[in-house]
Amino acid sequence: MKHKFVDKIPDILEEKVLYVSMEYETVIHKCACGCGNEIVTPLSPAEWSITFNGETISLEPSIGSWSLDCKSHYWITNNRVKWSYKYSVEAIEKVKKSDLEAKKDHFEKTNSKPKELENKRKERESLWKHIKSWGNNFFSSK
């Protein structure tokens, strides 16, 4: 496969091309099996991550096209497709459940972050007020 960094996903996708939109935090390509279906891999800590080493792209974790007829399962590592074994229906359901739980955990943690960030911001403000006060007192006493 080859990759293209794009501002916008094109209307017509070429075979064997990974379209990477950093603005939309998405990688999209046609299924590696050749079925023609579009595979969308959103980039986020709860879904896929991308590694670009200056020459090639890798996506983690694997891509499982569970909802498609082809049920393809593969990794994209250094612009190459590495095929995995075909999952059973039971294995697919187990992976879907695990993915759903991971997303739920991620979003629960993400929702608590604004409070943590606000507390850190208040701590920094308090520290700077203290430093400024100390500085004013230090320089006014001389």
MIRORO-786444 format. One record per residue (C-alpha): residue number from 1; residue in three letters; x, y, z. Coordinates in Angstrom, 2 decimals, padded with zeros to 5 digits. Layout:
! residues N
+-----+---------+---------+---------+---------+
: num : residuo :       X :       Y :       Z :
+-----+---------+---------+---------+---------+
: NUM :     ALA :       X :       Y :       Z :
...
+-----+---------+---------+---------+---------+
***
This chain:
! residues 142
+-----+---------+---------+---------+---------+
: num : residuo :       X :       Y :       Z :
+-----+---------+---------+---------+---------+
:   1 :     MET :  000.00 :  000.00 :  000.00 :
:   2 :     LYS :  001.02 :  003.60 : -000.31 :
:   3 :     HIS : -000.19 :  006.54 :  001.75 :
:   4 :     LYS : -001.34 :  010.05 :  001.01 :
:   5 :     PHE : -001.74 :  012.81 :  003.57 :
:   6 :     VAL : -004.85 :  014.75 :  002.55 :
:   7 :     ASP : -006.79 :  017.74 :  003.81 :
:   8 :     LYS : -010.04 :  016.18 :  002.68 :
:   9 :     ILE : -010.93 :  012.56 :  001.93 :
:  10 :     PRO : -011.46 :  012.22 : -001.83 :
:  11 :     ASP : -014.85 :  011.19 : -003.19 :
:  12 :     ILE : -013.31 :  008.24 : -005.05 :
:  13 :     LEU : -010.74 :  006.12 : -003.25 :
:  14 :     GLU : -007.93 :  004.40 : -005.11 :
:  15 :     GLU : -007.17 :  000.76 : -004.34 :
:  16 :     LYS : -004.14 :  000.15 : -002.08 :
:  17 :     VAL : -003.94 :  003.78 : -000.87 :
:  18 :     LEU : -004.19 :  004.88 :  002.76 :
:  19 :     TYR : -005.68 :  008.38 :  002.91 :
:  20 :     VAL : -004.58 :  010.10 :  006.10 :
:  21 :     SER : -006.43 :  013.21 :  007.27 :
:  22 :     MET : -004.83 :  014.62 :  010.39 :
:  23 :     GLU : -007.37 :  017.44 :  010.45 :
:  24 :     TYR : -010.23 :  014.94 :  010.66 :
:  25 :     GLU : -008.17 :  012.42 :  012.67 :
:  26 :     THR : -009.07 :  009.64 :  010.26 :
:  27 :     VAL : -007.43 :  007.11 :  007.97 :
:  28 :     ILE : -009.58 :  005.63 :  005.22 :
:  29 :     HIS : -008.83 :  003.03 :  002.56 :
:  30 :     LYS : -010.49 :  000.38 :  000.45 :
:  31 :     CYS : -010.55 : -003.01 :  002.15 :
:  32 :     ALA : -007.31 : -004.88 :  001.55 :
:  33 :     CYS : -009.18 : -008.00 :  000.40 :
:  34 :     GLY : -010.32 : -006.24 : -002.77 :
:  35 :     CYS : -014.05 : -006.29 : -001.96 :
:  36 :     GLY : -014.19 : -002.54 : -002.62 :
:  37 :     ASN : -015.66 : -001.54 :  000.73 :
:  38 :     GLU : -014.32 :  001.61 :  002.39 :
:  39 :     ILE : -012.62 :  001.08 :  005.74 :
:  40 :     VAL : -012.67 :  004.06 :  008.10 :
:  41 :     THR : -010.27 :  004.02 :  011.03 :
:  42 :     PRO : -010.81 :  006.99 :  013.36 :
:  43 :     LEU : -007.65 :  008.06 :  015.15 :
:  44 :     SER : -008.06 :  008.34 :  018.90 :
:  45 :     PRO : -006.75 :  006.70 :  022.05 :
:  46 :     ALA : -009.95 :  004.62 :  022.11 :
:  47 :     GLU : -009.71 :  003.45 :  018.52 :
:  48 :     TRP : -006.70 :  003.47 :  016.16 :
:  49 :     SER : -003.31 :  005.11 :  016.34 :
:  50 :     ILE : -001.00 :  005.90 :  013.48 :
:  51 :     THR :  002.75 :  005.81 :  013.28 :
:  52 :     PHE :  004.54 :  007.63 :  010.49 :
:  53 :     ASN :  008.28 :  007.00 :  010.39 :
:  54 :     GLY :  008.94 :  009.50 :  007.63 :
:  55 :     GLU :  008.44 :  006.91 :  004.90 :
:  56 :     THR :  005.66 :  004.51 :  005.86 :
:  57 :     ILE :  002.44 :  004.31 :  007.86 :
:  58 :     SER :  001.45 :  001.75 :  010.48 :
:  59 :     LEU : -001.97 :  001.47 :  012.12 :
:  60 :     GLU : -002.68 : -000.14 :  015.46 :
:  61 :     PRO : -004.59 : -002.22 :  016.38 :
:  62 :     SER : -005.54 : -004.60 :  013.59 :
:  63 :     ILE : -008.40 : -003.89 :  011.23 :
:  64 :     GLY : -011.29 : -006.30 :  011.56 :
:  65 :     SER : -014.02 : -005.76 :  008.99 :
:  66 :     TRP : -016.53 : -007.60 :  011.16 :
:  67 :     SER : -019.64 : -005.96 :  009.73 :
:  68 :     LEU : -018.68 : -006.64 :  006.10 :
:  69 :     ASP : -019.35 : -009.85 :  004.20 :
:  70 :     CYS : -015.60 : -010.38 :  003.68 :
:  71 :     LYS : -014.86 : -010.35 :  007.46 :
:  72 :     SER : -011.26 : -009.39 :  006.59 :
:  73 :     HIS : -008.78 : -009.14 :  009.42 :
:  74 :     TYR : -005.34 : -007.60 :  008.92 :
:  75 :     TRP : -002.70 : -005.23 :  010.18 :
:  76 :     ILE : -001.18 : -002.37 :  008.24 :
:  77 :     THR :  002.48 : -002.19 :  009.20 :
:  78 :     ASN :  004.97 : -000.05 :  007.30 :
:  79 :     ASN :  002.48 :  000.33 :  004.42 :
:  80 :     ARG :  002.18 : -003.46 :  004.10 :
:  81 :     VAL : -000.86 : -005.58 :  004.75 :
:  82 :     LYS : -000.22 : -008.46 :  007.13 :
:  83 :     TRP : -003.13 : -010.88 :  007.13 :
:  84 :     SER : -004.49 : -012.48 :  010.25 :
:  85 :     TYR : -006.58 : -015.59 :  010.60 :
:  86 :     LYS : -010.32 : -015.39 :  010.10 :
:  87 :     TYR : -012.23 : -014.98 :  013.36 :
:  88 :     SER : -015.19 : -017.14 :  014.31 :
:  89 :     VAL : -018.54 : -015.46 :  015.02 :
:  90 :     GLU : -017.90 : -016.00 :  018.75 :
:  91 :     ALA : -014.44 : -014.43 :  018.56 :
:  92 :     ILE : -015.82 : -011.44 :  016.65 :
:  93 :     GLU : -018.49 : -010.87 :  019.31 :
:  94 :     LYS : -015.85 : -011.08 :  022.04 :
:  95 :     VAL : -013.67 : -008.49 :  020.26 :
:  96 :     LYS : -016.66 : -006.18 :  019.69 :
:  97 :     LYS : -017.54 : -006.38 :  023.38 :
:  98 :     SER : -013.95 : -005.72 :  024.42 :
:  99 :     ASP : -013.70 : -002.75 :  022.01 :
: 100 :     LEU : -016.95 : -001.30 :  023.34 :
: 101 :     GLU : -015.73 : -001.60 :  026.94 :
: 102 :     ALA : -012.40 :  000.04 :  026.03 :
: 103 :     LYS : -014.21 :  002.95 :  024.38 :
: 104 :     LYS : -016.53 :  003.34 :  027.35 :
: 105 :     ASP : -013.57 :  003.38 :  029.75 :
: 106 :     HIS : -011.74 :  005.90 :  027.59 :
: 107 :     PHE : -014.68 :  008.29 :  027.38 :
: 108 :     GLU : -015.38 :  008.01 :  031.10 :
: 109 :     LYS : -011.75 :  008.94 :  031.79 :
: 110 :     THR : -011.87 :  011.73 :  029.21 :
: 111 :     ASN : -014.99 :  013.20 :  030.79 :
: 112 :     SER : -013.23 :  013.44 :  034.15 :
: 113 :     LYS : -010.22 :  015.20 :  032.64 :
: 114 :     PRO : -011.76 :  018.69 :  032.41 :
: 115 :     LYS : -012.10 :  018.71 :  036.21 :
: 116 :     GLU : -008.51 :  017.54 :  036.61 :
: 117 :     LEU : -007.29 :  020.14 :  034.12 :
: 118 :     GLU : -009.27 :  022.87 :  035.86 :
: 119 :     ASN : -007.77 :  021.89 :  039.21 :
: 120 :     LYS : -004.25 :  021.98 :  037.73 :
: 121 :     ARG : -004.97 :  025.38 :  036.17 :
: 122 :     LYS : -006.13 :  026.70 :  039.55 :
: 123 :     GLU : -003.01 :  025.27 :  041.22 :
: 124 :     ARG : -000.78 :  027.01 :  038.64 :
: 125 :     GLU : -002.66 :  030.29 :  039.11 :
: 126 :     SER : -002.28 :  029.99 :  042.85 :
: 127 :     LEU :  001.42 :  029.23 :  042.51 :
: 128 :     TRP :  001.98 :  032.20 :  040.18 :
: 129 :     LYS :  000.06 :  034.51 :  042.56 :
: 130 :     HIS :  002.29 :  033.27 :  045.37 :
: 131 :     ILE :  005.47 :  033.78 :  043.33 :
: 132 :     LYS :  004.32 :  037.23 :  042.19 :
: 133 :     SER :  003.43 :  038.20 :  045.75 :
: 134 :     TRP :  006.76 :  036.91 :  047.01 :
: 135 :     GLY :  008.58 :  038.79 :  044.23 :
: 136 :     ASN :  006.73 :  042.03 :  044.98 :
: 137 :     ASN :  007.49 :  041.71 :  048.68 :
: 138 :     PHE :  011.11 :  040.80 :  048.01 :
: 139 :     PHE :  011.77 :  043.73 :  045.69 :
: 140 :     SER :  009.78 :  046.28 :  047.69 :
: 141 :     SER :  011.75 :  045.48 :  050.83 :
: 142 :     LYS :  015.06 :  046.46 :  049.20 :
+-----+---------+---------+---------+---------+
***
